[in-house]
Amino acid sequence: MVTNVYLPRPSRIVSVREEAQGIKTFTVRAPEGEPSWPRFAPGQFLEVTVFGVGEAPFSITSAPGSPGELELTVAAVGEVTEELHALAAGDVIGVRGPYGRGFPIGDMKGRRLLFVAGGIGLAPLRSLIGHVISERDDYGEISIYYGARNPSLLCFCEDLTAWESAPHIQVRVTVDSPDAAWQGPVGTVTSLLAKEGYEAGGATAFVCGPPVMIRHTLRVLLEMGFAPKDVITTLERRMECGVGKCGHCTVGKARVCVDGPVFSCAELLDLKEGL
Amino acid sequence: MKTIAKTKLIAFLEALSDDYRVVVPLQQGTEVEMGELDGGRLAVGYRGKTRFSAKECLFPESEVMLTFDNRGAGAVETTEHTPAEKTAVWGVRPCDLAGMATLDAVFLSPPVDTYYYARRANTLLLGLNCHEVGTSCFCRSFAAGPFASSGFDMIFTDVAERFLVESGSEVGARLLEQHGELFAEAGEADRQEAESLRLAAETAFTTTLDVPALLVALQEAFDDGVWEEQAKKCTLCGTCCIVCPTCHCFNVEDVRKTRKLFQRVRYWDSCQFTGFTRMAAENSRSTQGERWRQKIYDKFVYLPAVYDGLLGCTGCGRCLDLCQGNINIVQVLEKVSHGH
């Protein structure tokens, strides 16, 4: 008998947090009958079923391991996500996964780390940042550049504050359109990074955000002297199956669901349709 | 090697229908389509190919995967619809048998696709060699035909009043034995006749594709203007994918049946549709040229890179026959290979 890879396992929502305007973070308990989540790596994703609506992939936002609960951060931008936003603590969703190839943690040891995120693109990087901070001594200095269109769209504000106060972590937050209370930098995160500069030697950069932001940031990082193999991003594509069959999420020969979603810039330069 | 009189074929198929749903080529007006044995006139000696490929026997146009019964208070009962029906398909052309090798690679590589796996295990493939080649056929360019060499439980060759029959699997051999009264031992004359039919068919192709040259040319043709140029003729109908024996992309949708019952259905999708790659943020293939190129590159570059050299084209020619924009893919690809 073959295990049905398409069968969602019921999992209960433990709590829901308003993360930013139109963005919520869901804490989800391990599937019913399982003591903990299967071991996952930062950068992996789950296929989530909202019963009666449909299924969609979401990257895991919380730090890895085999915890009893994990977090998913979701923007309401379509049918499944809007109905997911209508759910509350106690409601049950279906889950498949974790799927995909996560961040190359083994290659990061001893290096300085630069994170560049736009909007909800901080979600998958937050899992990695959480992991790195839990093994803080294994890595060099950490810089986090984060931007959103306006202050109401900034995610993980408590985490940003906590990270800022940790040793040897620099956090820079910018918005395109400030409100009256905004005192930080104004402009895109990529232009802030370019303006302030960053020493590429011995560093690995992690980039996630809207597709246009990713493409622009990769270019800027290469211009700053990063080698393509030291620039890592995670891609979003339309997915149906999550397991490499349905054909939707391909980038050249790569299937984002199984070969990614994490790719180095070197890998993307090698792929047709990559950059 | 055995023979069976054409007049006895129906008896064999009816005997199979005790254990199997039997799917055969049926004459429907001027077309031949695959359908159930009792669904029309069996096209015993049909020439050319069925209008649609036989892939539907293994990968149906749409299928219910799961049913969710929402009992309220977070209790959802899920039913799996793993196919259990045994099906025998007679008259599968070599191009379609070759296409099934591609489907196997996609759906049976880990993680195994439950639905395809079950259907594949329950399907008997009874092939039918082509002794007459259609004007759009170019299976010879892929060594996929006109005669099949593998991928079947039994293979039939049309030799005048009878079929020459060989088994290609244990199940096929057992069936030949089991229904021995319908079959006769083949003689040397039968063998020779089949051989001369094969040779005649192999030299009858009017459409050919230089596959080795194409594979080389595609390495440098990604940014060629030919894709956008051809795409201008494309009507975005997706027919090329629907009739293709190797196209396997699918969409998944949850369909409401009653207030509490939902079915998760998957159905064929096409990379030629604008929505195929559409997301909230953007569409990663925004022009028809990019989508048209995707179809070609997926079949000749990406699939072989992922699945050990396996190509996504078997030369069945259906996409040439049925393209609504009258695009002749072979001519386009020959231009790519050998200059404009």
Interface residues (C-beta under 8 A of the other chain):
Chain A: V2 T3 N4 V5 Y6 L7 P8 P10 R12 T49 F51 G52 V53 G54 E55 A75 V77 G78 G90 D91 V92 G94 P210 P211 V212 E236 R237 R238 E240 C241 V243 G244 K245 C246 G247 H248 T250 V251 G252 K253 R255 K272 E273
Chain B: M65 L66 F68 N70 G74 A75 V76 T78 E80 T82 V106 F107 S109 P111 V112 D113 T114 Y115 Y117 A118 F222 H248 C249 F250 N251 V252 E253 D254 R256 F262 R264 R266 D269 C271 F276 T277 R278 M279 A280 A281 E282 S284 R285 E290 Q294 Y297 D298 V301 Y302 A305 V306
